[in-house]
Amino acid sequence: MKQRLLFLGPPGAGKGTQAQLLAESQGLLHLSTGDLLRAEVQVGSELGRQAEAVMARGELVSDELVLAIVRSRLQQCSGGWLLDGFPRNLSQAEALDALLLELGQPIELVVLMELDDALLIQRLLSRGRSDDNEGVIRHRLTVYREQTTPLISHYRDLGLLQAVEAAGTVEEIAARITTLTKA
């Protein structure tokens, strides 16, 4: 079973749900960057105070700060892990690759969750969030593709990328992902 995983996919593909399920079933540390940032802020760590100040200004937390938080968690991790939501672009991926090489914890598998745009839009609209209207969703998908296409190519070139169809029930998708992790 692969122990160091990265999940990629568009908004609405179910990355968070599937990452949480797999992490729980396989005993992996689930590293969701949003959750990590909130946790660091909550415990009041130095990194958390830095992140909180940036977020309070309405700015995005820097790649360096996110990487420092990821480093901190991975240095404490003695088992496997699953990254969800980071990296989001090629420069972040290259910085992450360097960090993982330094820690001796290279990625073993990148799972790309793929789903037709019509299904993605339907899923996101059904969440009922006030900021999820079709125009906003289409824009988020465009931004995702612009940022992630080079990332997908990067991991494909490294021989790490495996695509999984993200349509179907939560259980069907989880079974597909589990099959990939055991290959």
Summary of the structure (lengths in Angstrom):
residues: 183
radius of gyration: 16.3
end to end distance: 7.3
largest distance: 44.8
contacts: 547
relative contact order: 0.20
helix: 59%
strand: 13%
